[in-house]
């Protein structure tokens, strides 16, 4: 634990800054969220709302077309595109960050899409949930992450981390310990790694490991991680460097959870309560 530190309010205050008065939505970050499947539209909704309430100027959701009515009703601020349109993306000129995985399902078709984005897109990519599971299942030794030159962000919970570690021929989180597991994933993939749990860990090869200081047990609820995916993608899309974006995202997501706890208590709070508390969390950071 030699290179371990804490993610603090003071640090996040240096990362998330007041917006210039003349800024417009196109300068606030364009985020593409590839998420959702039949029966799992809520994951895409929560990720999109997380991004919008974390300052993203424009959010687009790539999902199966049969979800469009649900998505545009639940998130009218976002636009939708079909999965087939995504494959033509090449540069970060349009979207400043891409988030992949919440609720999208695990199959070879989705793996092919993820592989193409990792190979061709030159902006930051946030991989969560089924984005991670698809790579763990189909990508031998996680080569498509390891060979990527642009920033890649992995946000596994312990079960997803176990699958990624197994793909690398390593032991489980339980055997390795949380810090060693996160650091091993970061070292072997070259990605920024956020390992979820009580005291969420954020690590990047050669840059130490940081423990988040916000959050509470009420955040152990379905959809909380989907919201976090959107938060991190929005901050990365605003131009913040990936490691800093993940540390700030973890802290603010936890702070929103703490605000939700104050409002609702731990037992009954939901991921929607966390998402709805994000603006108040950002206000605490920047004062506006």
LOZABA-373312 format. One record per residue (C-alpha): residue in one letter; residue number from 1; x, y, z. Coordinates in nm, 2 decimals. Layout:
<recs>
("A"; NUM; (X; Y; Z)),
...
</recs>
This chain:
<recs>
("X"; 1; (0.00; 0.00; 0.00)),
("X"; 2; (0.30; 0.23; -0.04)),
("X"; 3; (0.16; 0.44; -0.33)),
("X"; 4; (-0.20; 0.46; -0.19)),
("X"; 5; (-0.37; 0.79; -0.13)),
("X"; 6; (-0.72; 0.93; -0.07)),
("X"; 7; (-0.96; 1.10; -0.31)),
("X"; 8; (-1.05; 1.42; -0.13)),
("X"; 9; (-1.28; 1.72; -0.18)),
("X"; 10; (-0.98; 1.94; -0.21)),
("X"; 11; (-0.85; 1.74; -0.50)),
("X"; 12; (-1.18; 1.71; -0.69)),
("X"; 13; (-1.22; 2.09; -0.65)),
("X"; 14; (-0.91; 2.13; -0.86)),
("X"; 15; (-1.05; 1.90; -1.13)),
("X"; 16; (-1.41; 2.02; -1.16)),
("X"; 17; (-1.41; 2.40; -1.22)),
("X"; 18; (-1.67; 2.67; -1.28)),
("X"; 19; (-1.77; 2.71; -1.64)),
("X"; 20; (-1.68; 3.01; -1.85)),
("X"; 21; (-1.98; 3.25; -1.90)),
("X"; 22; (-1.95; 3.22; -2.28)),
("X"; 23; (-1.95; 2.84; -2.31)),
("X"; 24; (-2.21; 2.66; -2.52)),
("X"; 25; (-2.34; 2.30; -2.52)),
("X"; 26; (-2.10; 2.18; -2.79)),
("X"; 27; (-1.81; 2.27; -2.56)),
("X"; 28; (-1.95; 2.09; -2.26)),
("X"; 29; (-1.88; 1.74; -2.40)),
("X"; 30; (-2.06; 1.51; -2.64)),
("X"; 31; (-2.11; 1.16; -2.49)),
("X"; 32; (-2.22; 0.85; -2.68)),
("X"; 33; (-2.36; 0.58; -2.45)),
("X"; 34; (-2.39; 0.23; -2.61)),
("X"; 35; (-2.62; 0.05; -2.37)),
("X"; 36; (-2.95; -0.13; -2.32)),
("X"; 37; (-3.13; -0.43; -2.46)),
("X"; 38; (-3.49; -0.57; -2.44)),
("X"; 39; (-3.57; -0.59; -2.07)),
("X"; 40; (-3.27; -0.37; -1.98)),
("X"; 41; (-3.36; -0.03; -2.11)),
("X"; 42; (-3.33; 0.11; -1.76)),
("X"; 43; (-2.95; 0.07; -1.76)),
("X"; 44; (-2.92; 0.30; -2.07)),
("X"; 45; (-3.16; 0.55; -1.91)),
("X"; 46; (-2.96; 0.57; -1.59)),
("X"; 47; (-2.62; 0.60; -1.77)),
("X"; 48; (-2.76; 0.88; -1.99)),
("X"; 49; (-2.91; 1.06; -1.70)),
("X"; 50; (-2.59; 1.03; -1.51)),
("X"; 51; (-2.40; 1.19; -1.80)),
("X"; 52; (-2.65; 1.47; -1.84)),
("X"; 53; (-2.66; 1.56; -1.47)),
("X"; 54; (-2.28; 1.56; -1.47)),
("X"; 55; (-2.25; 1.84; -1.72)),
("X"; 56; (-2.25; 1.67; -2.06)),
("X"; 57; (-2.37; 1.91; -2.32)),
("X"; 58; (-2.51; 1.65; -2.56)),
("X"; 59; (-2.58; 1.28; -2.50)),
("X"; 60; (-2.67; 1.02; -2.76)),
("X"; 61; (-2.78; 0.67; -2.68)),
("X"; 62; (-2.70; 0.38; -2.92)),
("X"; 63; (-2.94; 0.10; -2.85)),
("X"; 64; (-3.17; -0.15; -3.03)),
("X"; 65; (-3.44; 0.05; -3.22)),
("X"; 66; (-3.72; -0.12; -3.03)),
("X"; 67; (-3.61; 0.07; -2.72)),
("X"; 68; (-3.62; 0.42; -2.87)),
("X"; 69; (-3.97; 0.50; -2.75)),
("X"; 70; (-3.88; 0.41; -2.39)),
("X"; 71; (-3.55; 0.59; -2.41)),
("X"; 72; (-3.68; 0.91; -2.56)),
("X"; 73; (-3.97; 0.92; -2.31)),
("X"; 74; (-3.74; 0.86; -2.01)),
("X"; 75; (-3.46; 1.08; -2.13)),
("X"; 76; (-3.60; 1.35; -2.36)),
("X"; 77; (-3.28; 1.55; -2.35)),
("X"; 78; (-3.09; 1.27; -2.52)),
("X"; 79; (-3.11; 1.15; -2.88)),
("X"; 80; (-3.10; 0.79; -3.01)),
("X"; 81; (-2.92; 0.61; -3.28)),
("X"; 82; (-2.92; 0.24; -3.39)),
("X"; 83; (-2.64; 0.01; -3.31)),
("X"; 84; (-2.57; -0.04; -3.68)),
("X"; 85; (-2.47; 0.33; -3.71)),
("X"; 86; (-2.20; 0.31; -3.44)),
("X"; 87; (-1.96; 0.10; -3.64)),
("X"; 88; (-1.87; 0.39; -3.87)),
("X"; 89; (-1.73; 0.60; -3.58)),
("X"; 90; (-1.36; 0.67; -3.61)),
("X"; 91; (-1.26; 0.99; -3.43)),
("X"; 92; (-1.33; 1.19; -3.12)),
("X"; 93; (-1.43; 1.49; -3.33)),
("X"; 94; (-1.80; 1.41; -3.28)),
("X"; 95; (-1.81; 1.23; -2.95)),
("X"; 96; (-1.56; 1.33; -2.69)),
("X"; 97; (-1.61; 1.01; -2.49)),
("X"; 98; (-1.79; 0.68; -2.54)),
("X"; 99; (-1.94; 0.46; -2.26)),
("X"; 100; (-2.01; 0.10; -2.35)),
("X"; 101; (-2.18; -0.18; -2.16)),
("X"; 102; (-2.47; -0.11; -1.92)),
("X"; 103; (-2.75; -0.36; -1.99)),
("X"; 104; (-2.64; -0.45; -2.35)),
("X"; 105; (-2.60; -0.82; -2.31)),
("X"; 106; (-2.31; -1.06; -2.37)),
("X"; 107; (-2.27; -1.21; -2.72)),
("X"; 108; (-2.03; -1.22; -3.01)),
("X"; 109; (-2.21; -0.95; -3.20)),
("X"; 110; (-2.17; -0.71; -2.91)),
("X"; 111; (-1.81; -0.82; -2.87)),
("X"; 112; (-1.74; -0.74; -3.23)),
("X"; 113; (-1.88; -0.39; -3.18)),
("X"; 114; (-1.68; -0.33; -2.87)),
("X"; 115; (-1.36; -0.46; -3.05)),
("X"; 116; (-1.41; -0.22; -3.34)),
("X"; 117; (-1.46; 0.08; -3.11)),
("X"; 118; (-1.15; 0.00; -2.91)),
("X"; 119; (-0.95; -0.04; -3.23)),
("X"; 120; (-1.08; 0.26; -3.43)),
("X"; 121; (-1.21; 0.53; -3.19)),
("X"; 122; (-0.94; 0.76; -3.07)),
("X"; 123; (-1.11; 0.92; -2.77)),
("X"; 124; (-1.16; 0.79; -2.41)),
("X"; 125; (-1.38; 0.48; -2.37)),
("X"; 126; (-1.55; 0.38; -2.05)),
("X"; 127; (-1.62; 0.00; -2.03)),
("X"; 128; (-1.87; -0.12; -1.77)),
("X"; 129; (-2.10; -0.42; -1.70)),
("X"; 130; (-2.16; -0.62; -2.02)),
("X"; 131; (-1.89; -0.43; -2.20)),
("X"; 132; (-1.64; -0.59; -1.95)),
("X"; 133; (-1.81; -0.92; -1.95)),
("X"; 134; (-1.80; -0.95; -2.33)),
("X"; 135; (-1.43; -0.88; -2.34)),
("X"; 136; (-1.36; -1.12; -2.06)),
("X"; 137; (-1.55; -1.39; -2.25)),
("X"; 138; (-1.44; -1.34; -2.60)),
("X"; 139; (-1.11; -1.14; -2.60)),
("X"; 140; (-0.82; -1.37; -2.53)),
("X"; 141; (-0.58; -1.21; -2.28)),
("X"; 142; (-0.78; -0.88; -2.32)),
("X"; 143; (-0.56; -0.79; -2.63)),
("X"; 144; (-0.80; -0.53; -2.76)),
("X"; 145; (-0.76; -0.33; -2.44)),
("X"; 146; (-0.39; -0.39; -2.41)),
("X"; 147; (-0.32; -0.27; -2.77)),
("X"; 148; (-0.52; 0.05; -2.74)),
("X"; 149; (-0.33; 0.38; -2.74)),
("X"; 150; (-0.62; 0.61; -2.64)),
("X"; 151; (-0.75; 0.62; -2.28)),
("X"; 152; (-0.95; 0.32; -2.17)),
("X"; 153; (-1.14; 0.31; -1.84)),
("X"; 154; (-1.26; -0.01; -1.67)),
("X"; 155; (-1.52; 0.01; -1.40)),
("X"; 156; (-1.58; -0.35; -1.27)),
("X"; 157; (-1.75; -0.47; -0.95)),
("X"; 158; (-1.56; -0.76; -0.79)),
("X"; 159; (-1.74; -1.03; -0.99)),
("X"; 160; (-1.66; -0.85; -1.32)),
("X"; 161; (-1.30; -0.80; -1.20)),
("X"; 162; (-1.28; -1.18; -1.14)),
("X"; 163; (-1.38; -1.25; -1.50)),
("X"; 164; (-1.12; -1.00; -1.63)),
("X"; 165; (-0.85; -1.14; -1.41)),
("X"; 166; (-0.93; -1.49; -1.52)),
("X"; 167; (-0.90; -1.38; -1.88)),
("X"; 168; (-0.55; -1.27; -1.79)),
("X"; 169; (-0.47; -1.60; -1.62)),
("X"; 170; (-0.47; -1.44; -1.27)),
("X"; 171; (-0.64; -1.53; -0.94)),
("X"; 172; (-0.96; -1.39; -0.80)),
("X"; 173; (-1.01; -1.07; -0.61)),
("X"; 174; (-1.07; -1.27; -0.30)),
("X"; 175; (-0.73; -1.44; -0.33)),
("X"; 176; (-0.54; -1.14; -0.45)),
("X"; 177; (-0.70; -0.87; -0.24)),
("X"; 178; (-0.88; -0.56; -0.37)),
("X"; 179; (-0.58; -0.33; -0.41)),
("X"; 180; (-0.36; -0.59; -0.57)),
("X"; 181; (-0.64; -0.69; -0.81)),
("X"; 182; (-0.70; -0.34; -0.92)),
("X"; 183; (-0.33; -0.27; -0.97)),
("X"; 184; (-0.28; -0.59; -1.16)),
("X"; 185; (-0.56; -0.51; -1.40)),
("X"; 186; (-0.42; -0.16; -1.46)),
("X"; 187; (-0.07; -0.29; -1.51)),
("X"; 188; (-0.16; -0.57; -1.75)),
("X"; 189; (-0.42; -0.37; -1.96)),
("X"; 190; (-0.28; -0.02; -1.95)),
("X"; 191; (-0.62; 0.11; -1.85)),
("X"; 192; (-0.74; 0.33; -1.57)),
("X"; 193; (-0.92; 0.09; -1.34)),
("X"; 194; (-1.20; 0.17; -1.09)),
("X"; 195; (-1.28; -0.13; -0.87)),
("X"; 196; (-1.62; -0.08; -0.70)),
("X"; 197; (-1.69; -0.16; -0.34)),
("X"; 198; (-1.68; 0.00; 0.00)),
("X"; 199; (-1.39; 0.24; -0.05)),
("X"; 200; (-1.39; 0.23; -0.43)),
("X"; 201; (-1.04; 0.21; -0.57)),
("X"; 202; (-0.90; 0.40; -0.86)),
("X"; 203; (-0.56; 0.31; -1.01)),
("X"; 204; (-0.35; 0.37; -1.32)),
("X"; 205; (-0.01; 0.21; -1.39)),
("X"; 206; (0.27; 0.42; -1.25)),
("X"; 207; (0.03; 0.67; -1.09)),
("X"; 208; (-0.06; 0.50; -0.76)),
("X"; 209; (-0.39; 0.38; -0.62)),
("X"; 210; (-0.65; 0.60; -0.46)),
("X"; 211; (-0.93; 0.52; -0.22)),
("X"; 212; (-1.26; 0.71; -0.25)),
("X"; 213; (-1.38; 0.88; 0.06)),
("X"; 214; (-1.75; 0.93; -0.02)),
("X"; 215; (-2.05; 0.70; -0.04)),
("X"; 216; (-2.25; 0.48; 0.19)),
("X"; 217; (-2.41; 0.13; 0.20)),
("X"; 218; (-2.74; 0.27; 0.06)),
("X"; 219; (-2.56; 0.29; -0.28)),
("X"; 220; (-2.56; -0.09; -0.30)),
("X"; 221; (-2.86; -0.08; -0.52)),
("X"; 222; (-2.94; -0.18; -0.88)),
("X"; 223; (-2.84; 0.09; -1.14)),
("X"; 224; (-2.59; 0.27; -0.92)),
("X"; 225; (-2.30; 0.16; -1.14)),
("X"; 226; (-2.49; 0.26; -1.45)),
("X"; 227; (-2.52; 0.62; -1.31)),
("X"; 228; (-2.14; 0.61; -1.23)),
("X"; 229; (-2.06; 0.52; -1.59)),
("X"; 230; (-2.25; 0.83; -1.72)),
("X"; 231; (-2.08; 1.05; -1.46)),
("X"; 232; (-1.73; 0.94; -1.56)),
("X"; 233; (-1.80; 0.96; -1.93)),
("X"; 234; (-1.93; 1.32; -1.89)),
("X"; 235; (-1.63; 1.43; -1.70)),
("X"; 236; (-1.39; 1.27; -1.95)),
("X"; 237; (-1.58; 1.43; -2.24)),
("X"; 238; (-1.54; 1.77; -2.08)),
("X"; 239; (-1.16; 1.74; -2.15)),
("X"; 240; (-1.04; 1.62; -1.81)),
("X"; 241; (-0.76; 1.36; -1.84)),
("X"; 242; (-0.88; 1.01; -1.78)),
("X"; 243; (-0.72; 0.92; -1.44)),
("X"; 244; (-0.84; 1.25; -1.29)),
("X"; 245; (-1.19; 1.21; -1.45)),
("X"; 246; (-1.23; 0.87; -1.29)),
("X"; 247; (-1.11; 0.99; -0.95)),
("X"; 248; (-1.34; 1.29; -0.96)),
("X"; 249; (-1.63; 1.08; -1.09)),
("X"; 250; (-1.60; 0.83; -0.81)),
("X"; 251; (-1.60; 1.11; -0.55)),
("X"; 252; (-1.89; 1.30; -0.69)),
("X"; 253; (-2.10; 0.98; -0.74)),
("X"; 254; (-2.03; 0.89; -0.38)),
("X"; 255; (-2.12; 1.25; -0.27)),
("X"; 256; (-2.45; 1.22; -0.46)),
("X"; 257; (-2.51; 0.90; -0.27)),
("X"; 258; (-2.45; 1.07; 0.06)),
("X"; 259; (-2.69; 1.35; -0.04)),
("X"; 260; (-2.95; 1.08; -0.13)),
("X"; 261; (-2.89; 0.92; 0.20)),
("X"; 262; (-2.96; 1.25; 0.38)),
("X"; 263; (-3.28; 1.29; 0.18)),
("X"; 264; (-3.42; 0.94; 0.19)),
("X"; 265; (-3.22; 0.72; 0.42)),
("X"; 266; (-3.01; 0.42; 0.33)),
("X"; 267; (-3.28; 0.16; 0.32)),
("X"; 268; (-3.51; 0.31; 0.06)),
("X"; 269; (-3.28; 0.51; -0.16)),
("X"; 270; (-3.24; 0.40; -0.52)),
("X"; 271; (-3.01; 0.47; -0.81)),
("X"; 272; (-3.26; 0.73; -0.93)),
("X"; 273; (-3.22; 0.91; -0.60)),
("X"; 274; (-2.84; 0.91; -0.66)),
("X"; 275; (-2.88; 1.04; -1.01)),
("X"; 276; (-3.12; 1.32; -0.90)),
("X"; 277; (-2.86; 1.43; -0.63)),
("X"; 278; (-2.58; 1.48; -0.88)),
("X"; 279; (-2.65; 1.85; -0.95)),
("X"; 280; (-2.64; 1.92; -0.58)),
("X"; 281; (-2.31; 1.73; -0.55)),
("X"; 282; (-2.15; 1.93; -0.84)),
("X"; 283; (-2.28; 2.25; -0.67)),
("X"; 284; (-2.10; 2.16; -0.36)),
("X"; 285; (-1.78; 2.12; -0.55)),
("X"; 286; (-1.79; 2.43; -0.77)),
("X"; 287; (-2.02; 2.65; -0.56)),
("X"; 288; (-2.26; 2.71; -0.84)),
</recs>
